[in-house]
Amino acid sequence: MANEATLSVEERLYRLLCHLGVDQAHFAGWTAQDWSGLVAKYPQVISSLTLVNSFDRHLPEPVSAKLLVVTGDRGTAAETVRNAMRGVPDVRHVELSDYDMLAWSDVAGERTRELADAMLGFLSRFTAPGAAKPVSLPEGEGDMAGISYRIRGVGPPLVHVHSG
């Protein structure tokens, strides 16, 4: 078995999902290093993907059809993401008004309600067969494959990936 330190982020995420008995989950991430490897190697585990202030034109079509992009409506980063999304079909985009989302912004803390509304509205579309199934895991915290995790609530799993 490979040493955890030598495993890629996507391999560690996949091992964590297997350890928890989760076949599919909704994912949310910020930078490409948080999610791009998982999309490339294990697209079958992604029920949906929410990207915050990030976008990659080369996402495989099965994933881009399950994609929400959240940006501010101001600033260089928002303009870069908007330009990258041009011509890419099926991408849902939500702009938070009067917001310049910077690399160090705490969008979840600063715009909690708007971000939650955007994500919950988007995730409500994924109730069809093949979407992430609700799971009931005991609340708690742990470490697996070099990833610290925390479980709260019940329902379809949502994984916030942040490698920073």
TAURUR-V777987 format. One record per residue. RES is the residue in one small letter. SS is DSSP state (H for helix, E for strand, - for the rest). PSI is psi in whole degrees, 0 to 359 (none if undefined). OMEGA is omega as a letter, one per 30 degrees, with the letter a starting at -180 (* if undefined). Layout:
RES,SS,PSI,OMEGA
RES,SS,PSI,OMEGA
This chain:
m,-,138,a
a,-,148,l
n,-,136,a
e,H,325,a
a,H,336,a
t,H,353,a
l,-,145,l
s,-,163,l
v,H,315,a
e,H,324,l
e,H,320,l
r,H,320,l
l,H,316,a
y,H,317,l
r,H,322,l
l,H,314,l
l,H,315,l
c,H,317,l
h,H,321,a
l,H,352,a
g,-,30,a
v,-,119,l
d,-,322,a
q,-,151,l
a,E,161,l
h,E,138,a
f,E,146,l
a,E,134,a
g,E,168,a
w,-,292,a
t,-,158,a
a,H,326,a
q,H,340,l
d,H,327,a
w,H,341,a
s,H,322,l
g,H,321,l
l,H,317,l
v,H,318,a
a,H,319,a
k,H,327,a
y,-,53,a
p,H,337,a
q,H,342,a
v,H,354,a
i,E,110,l
s,E,323,l
s,E,163,a
l,E,124,l
t,E,123,l
l,E,132,l
v,E,112,l
n,-,36,a
s,-,154,l
f,-,149,l
d,-,117,a
r,-,342,a
h,-,22,l
l,-,140,l
p,-,146,a
e,H,319,l
p,H,330,l
v,H,320,a
s,H,335,l
a,-,349,a
k,-,37,a
l,E,133,l
l,E,131,l
v,E,127,l
v,E,126,l
t,E,171,l
g,E,176,l
d,E,0,a
r,E,160,l
g,-,166,a
t,H,317,a
a,H,316,l
a,H,318,l
e,H,320,l
t,H,316,l
v,H,315,l
r,H,315,l
n,H,320,l
a,H,328,a
m,H,344,a
r,-,129,l
g,-,1,l
v,-,116,a
p,-,160,l
d,-,5,l
v,-,126,l
r,E,130,a
h,E,129,l
v,E,127,l
e,E,130,l
l,E,121,a
s,E,145,l
d,E,46,a
y,E,126,l
d,E,100,a
m,-,115,a
l,-,169,a
a,-,330,a
w,-,5,a
s,-,144,l
d,-,77,a
v,H,324,l
a,H,326,l
g,H,324,a
e,H,329,a
r,-,46,a
t,H,305,a
r,H,314,a
e,H,317,l
l,H,316,l
a,H,315,l
d,H,317,l
a,H,313,a
m,H,315,a
l,H,320,l
g,H,317,l
f,H,313,a
l,H,334,l
s,-,342,l
r,-,344,a
f,-,61,l
t,-,359,a
a,-,162,l
p,-,142,a
g,-,347,l
a,-,168,l
a,-,131,a
k,-,145,l
p,E,142,l
v,E,156,l
s,-,99,l
l,-,149,l
p,-,138,l
e,-,145,l
g,E,186,a
e,E,158,l
g,E,184,l
d,E,137,l
m,E,130,l
a,-,35,l
g,-,13,l
i,E,129,l
s,E,134,a
y,E,159,l
r,E,133,a
i,E,128,l
r,-,139,l
g,-,185,l
v,-,162,l
g,E,191,l
p,E,135,a
p,-,140,l
l,E,124,a
v,E,118,l
h,E,114,a
v,E,121,l
h,-,107,a
s,-,357,a
g,-,none,*
